[in-house]
Amino acid sequence: MSDTLSSSLTRRDFLSTSAKLGAFIAAAPYIARGADATGADQVNVAVIGCGEQGRILINAALKIPGVRFKAVCDIWPVNRNYAENILKKFGHDPKPFEDYRELLSTVKEIDAVIIATPDFKHAEHTVAALKAGKHVYCEKLMSNTIEGARSMVVAARETKKLLQLGHQRRSNPRYIHAKDKIVTGNRLLGRVTNITGEWHRAVSADLGFPAGKGLSEAKLAEYGYANMHEFRNWRWFKRYAGGPMSDLGAHQIDIYNWMLGVNPRSCMASGGVDYYKTHEWYDNAIAIFEYETKEGIVRATYNVLTTTSAGGGYHEYFMGDEGALKISENPKATKLYREARAPEWDEWTAKGVVAAPLSGEGAPPAVKPWEKVGVKKLAGPSKATVDVRETAALSAWDIPVTLDKAIHQPHLENFFDAVRKGTPLNCPGEAAFASAITILKINEAVAAQKTLTFAPGDFIA
Ligand SMILES: NC(=O)c1ccc[n+]([C@@H]2O[C@H](COP(=O)([O-])OP(=O)(O)OC[C@H]3O[C@@H](n4cnc5c(N)ncnc54)[C@H](O)[C@@H]3O)[C@@H](O)[C@H]2O)c1
């Protein structure tokens, strides 16, 4: 075993152990309130940041028995009022706040805080909530700075409170099935050698805001925004966000690390502001990672484009010598492929691990093995020959597990189960920190225009 591999295994072991330990220690302080009207143990929740994602999380959490919203916080009345009104329609009575500090010091009965503010505020809001004795579910990317991300893990550790990060694919039953039963568990892909992934989005316009509803210059300055344009389009600017790799790539590159069970050893990348005149962050980028796994090197590419919706949307593609897995939050973009040279999958169909597709691409599955169809003499004076083999088609299969809930619901359920019952978190701070380090390295590599390596210990907060 090489030094690098041995140190990466040690780091992995450390992360796994500390994550489990963190969840166990932190789960202790929750004192059950008893069943609410739904029959579930009640958890009192506040939301900080009620924009697009805050509302999506509210909608998903409303479907979870026992969750009671006690407060909402947003500096923009437009979004604060919207969230308050939605919650009132569902029978909750949240107190509205502009300033999170007032929320944390006033509404004492809150157990957990959901944070969906722009990335540059995650560390400030998370650390304050943890120090106020609350468990925290914070959106990805953990932070747009390494220091910010580290401060969140340290605060969770010191306060012994739970910190879950919003990499929700880790709680998606289809992703869990793919990892436990297909890639890692039964090794149906054989030796994974490569990964590709992408997220492509069409050109997007300035978000704007309703006439007369802007925040004053003084209010924007108080909360760290230059003007309404930057406040609304914070993703385009370096002081508020980590760029498209952090915005979109974070979801999928986190899954590379999670699926392989190791963090990468190096990263090279290229990107630029090639299209927009209004963006500070690159509008497209390509990254290449090298992973050193127990079975050998895995090379992984990731491509993010913000100027076209072509290319099939978003997915991660794990490729091995016996099969390949194309997986996405979009079930229609998910497919499993078996190489003709791989052992038959009858056993796995019988066990419900894979399913022959009933219709669409590749159905019925072609399971014909490679066949020798002739012999060819090699060019030159020697009498050497090679076998000519038919290139058998890949057979396509389905994953017989679907998510029949809102995409963020299982991850929130996991968080609330951790709060109420001590269930281990699916994405604790330590794991999310390793992903943040991986993703922020791409930005460094784009600027450096060369391959950067990860030092042992980089992934530990
Ligand atoms: N997990 C996912 O699939 C997913 C999807 C989209 C966004 N996100 C993440 O969610 C977060 C929010 O993204 P969004 O698309 O909802 O952005 P958004 O701009 O729509 O919402 C952000 C909200 O935060 C509020 N806000 C800003 N500063 C604040 C402060 N200091 N205190 C309180 N409120 C403040 C804004 O007024 C706004 O309502 C980001 O971190 C983003 O990366 C995650």
The ligand as an SDF file (V2000), in Angstrom:
LIG
                    3D

 44 48  0  0  0  0  0  0  0  0999 V2000
  -29.6940   21.8110   -2.1470 N   0  0  0  0  0  0  0  0  0  0  0  0
  -30.1520   22.3380   -3.2650 C   0  0  0  0  0  0  0  0  0  0  0  0
  -30.6110   21.6300   -4.1640 O   0  0  0  0  0  0  0  0  0  0  0  0
  -30.1330   23.8340   -3.4430 C   0  0  0  0  0  0  0  0  0  0  0  0
  -30.8240   24.4160   -4.5020 C   0  0  0  0  0  0  0  0  0  0  0  0
  -30.8130   25.8010   -4.6250 C   0  0  0  0  0  0  0  0  0  0  0  0
  -30.1200   26.5840   -3.7170 C   0  0  0  0  0  0  0  0  0  0  0  0
  -29.4310   25.9840   -2.7060 N   0  0  0  0  0  0  0  0  0  0  0  0
  -28.6800   26.7880   -1.7230 C   0  0  0  0  0  0  0  0  0  0  0  0
  -29.6180   27.5060   -0.9320 O   0  0  0  0  0  0  0  0  0  0  0  0
  -29.0860   28.7690   -0.5640 C   0  0  0  0  0  0  0  0  0  0  0  0
  -30.0630   29.8690   -0.9790 C   0  0  0  0  0  0  0  0  0  0  0  0
  -30.2160   29.8670   -2.3760 O   0  0  0  0  0  0  0  0  0  0  0  0
  -31.5240   30.5070   -3.0500 P   0  0  0  0  0  0  0  0  0  0  0  0
  -31.5410   30.0340   -4.4590 O   0  0  0  0  0  0  0  0  0  0  0  0
  -32.7040   30.2520   -2.2210 O   0  0  0  0  0  0  0  0  0  0  0  0
  -31.1640   32.0680   -3.0210 O   0  0  0  0  0  0  0  0  0  0  0  0
  -32.1930   33.2600   -2.9100 P   0  0  0  0  0  0  0  0  0  0  0  0
  -31.4590   34.5010   -3.2560 O   0  0  0  0  0  0  0  0  0  0  0  0
  -33.4430   32.9340   -3.6660 O   0  0  0  0  0  0  0  0  0  0  0  0
  -32.5900   33.2650   -1.3630 O   0  0  0  0  0  0  0  0  0  0  0  0
  -31.7360   33.7440   -0.3640 C   0  0  0  0  0  0  0  0  0  0  0  0
  -32.6030   34.4030    0.7010 C   0  0  0  0  0  0  0  0  0  0  0  0
  -31.7600   34.7760    1.7960 O   0  0  0  0  0  0  0  0  0  0  0  0
  -32.1570   36.0650    2.2160 C   0  0  0  0  0  0  0  0  0  0  0  0
  -31.0210   36.6940    2.9020 N   0  0  0  0  0  0  0  0  0  0  0  0
  -29.8940   37.2050    2.3660 C   0  0  0  0  0  0  0  0  0  0  0  0
  -29.0710   37.6420    3.3240 N   0  0  0  0  0  0  0  0  0  0  0  0
  -29.6920   37.4000    4.5040 C   0  0  0  0  0  0  0  0  0  0  0  0
  -29.3460   37.6300    5.8590 C   0  0  0  0  0  0  0  0  0  0  0  0
  -28.1880   38.2100    6.1860 N   0  0  0  0  0  0  0  0  0  0  0  0
  -30.2270   37.2570    6.8100 N   0  0  0  0  0  0  0  0  0  0  0  0
  -31.4090   36.6700    6.4920 C   0  0  0  0  0  0  0  0  0  0  0  0
  -31.7990   36.4440    5.2180 N   0  0  0  0  0  0  0  0  0  0  0  0
  -30.9480   36.8000    4.2360 C   0  0  0  0  0  0  0  0  0  0  0  0
  -32.5800   36.7770    0.9410 C   0  0  0  0  0  0  0  0  0  0  0  0
  -33.3970   37.8920    1.1970 O   0  0  0  0  0  0  0  0  0  0  0  0
  -33.2970   35.6650    0.2060 C   0  0  0  0  0  0  0  0  0  0  0  0
  -34.6560   35.6050    0.5440 O   0  0  0  0  0  0  0  0  0  0  0  0
  -27.7230   28.8570   -1.2290 C   0  0  0  0  0  0  0  0  0  0  0  0
  -26.7290   28.4710   -0.3270 O   0  0  0  0  0  0  0  0  0  0  0  0
  -27.7920   27.8370   -2.3460 C   0  0  0  0  0  0  0  0  0  0  0  0
  -26.5440   27.3020   -2.6980 O   0  0  0  0  0  0  0  0  0  0  0  0
  -29.4450   24.6230   -2.5480 C   0  0  0  0  0  0  0  0  0  0  0  0
  1  2  1  0
  2  3  2  0
  2  4  1  0
  4  5  1  0
  4 44  2  0
  5  6  2  0
  6  7  1  0
  7  8  2  0
  8  9  1  0
  8 44  1  0
  9 10  1  0
  9 42  1  0
 10 11  1  0
 11 12  1  0
 11 40  1  0
 12 13  1  0
 13 14  1  0
 14 15  2  0
 14 16  1  0
 14 17  1  0
 17 18  1  0
 18 19  2  0
 18 20  1  0
 18 21  1  0
 21 22  1  0
 22 23  1  0
 23 24  1  0
 23 38  1  0
 24 25  1  0
 25 26  1  0
 25 36  1  0
 26 27  1  0
 26 35  1  0
 27 28  2  0
 28 29  1  0
 29 30  1  0
 29 35  2  0
 30 31  1  0
 30 32  2  0
 32 33  1  0
 33 34  2  0
 34 35  1  0
 36 37  1  0
 36 38  1  0
 38 39  1  0
 40 41  1  0
 40 42  1  0
 42 43  1  0
M  CHG  2   8   1  16  -1
M  END
$$$$
